[in-house]
């Protein structure tokens, strides 16, 4: 895991499906779990979704909070 991948979770939108247009970091845990069971897509999107699933599954979503734009605006 690296900071670049974490920041991509906050800036990339889901390109298709029920949550099209939502930031990857904001996808619900049940959707990420479903994608994990069904199989993540290939490529960068799949890697980012797998990372987001691991963060959610291990209750580590808070790692993204300092990287969120609203957190940086307050500094």
N, C-alpha and C positions, 0 to 999 in steps of 0.2 A: 504494500500500500504506500502511495506517495501523495504529497500535497497536491500535485497536479491532478491526479485522479479524483481526489476529494473535491477540489474546486470544480471539476467538470460535472460532478453530480449536482452541483448547485446552479449550473448554467445551461446544461443540456436539457432539452425538452424531449419527452417521450414522443417518437415520431408517428405512432399508430396505436390503434386499439382503444379500449375504453377510456384510458387516461391520456389520450393524445393531447399534447400541449402542456401537460403538467411537467414540472421539473422532476428529474429522476430522484432527487433527494426527498421529494414530497409524495412519492408513490406510497400507497398504504402497504403495510406488512403482509396482509393476506394476498394482495396481488403479486407481490414479490415472491411469496411462498408458492403460489400457483405457478408462476413462471419458472421457479426452480424445479418443481415437479415435472412440468411440461418440457423443460429444456430451454435454456437461454439462447437467444439468437447468436450467430457467429459474429466475430469481429469486436470492434471497440464497444458497441452498444451492449453486447452480451457481457463483456468483461465489466462494464460499469454497473449493469443490473446485478450481476453476481456480487460485486463489491457492496452495493446498496443492500442486497439481501443479507449479506454477512453482518453488516453494521446493524441492520434492524433485528436480525435473529439473535444477536449477542448484546442487544440493548446498548448499542454504541452510537446511536444517532446524534447524541450530544457532541461527538467529535466534530460535527459539521457546524455547530453554532458559532464558533469564533470566525468561521470563514464566510458566514452569511453576510450579504451586503449591508443589511440593517445594523448588524453588530459593528461593522467597520465604520459606518457613518457616525456612530456615537462617540468614536474615539477622537 
